[in-house]
Amino acid sequence: MTPLTPTGGTVGHGPHVPEPQPDSVPIDWQRATQAEDRRRVVRWTCQCKPVVYYLITAGGHGHIERTAPGQTTVQSPRLRYAPLADLWELLLLGRAR
């Protein structure tokens, strides 16, 4: 298993998330809860788009946060690293929404 590590580059730059494909996997987005004590943002999408996603890890688990101006921040269910990395990849490929 590849460990989840921070991306290189500068703050605000990251991949662009394509429009979801018709057969994309739905993500059970939930209202964001209080942040963990040792929360670590390890990956993010480009802030030039109105919706920005953050891959967050803490204590052996993690989740994806979705933010957009004027909207409530939501997050995916908390998952172990391997399924979380898979979900992040699906999102970046337009195969999750």
Helices and strands as residue ranges (DSSP letters): E 30-31, E 40-44, E 52-58, E 61-67, E 74-75, E 79-80, H 81-92
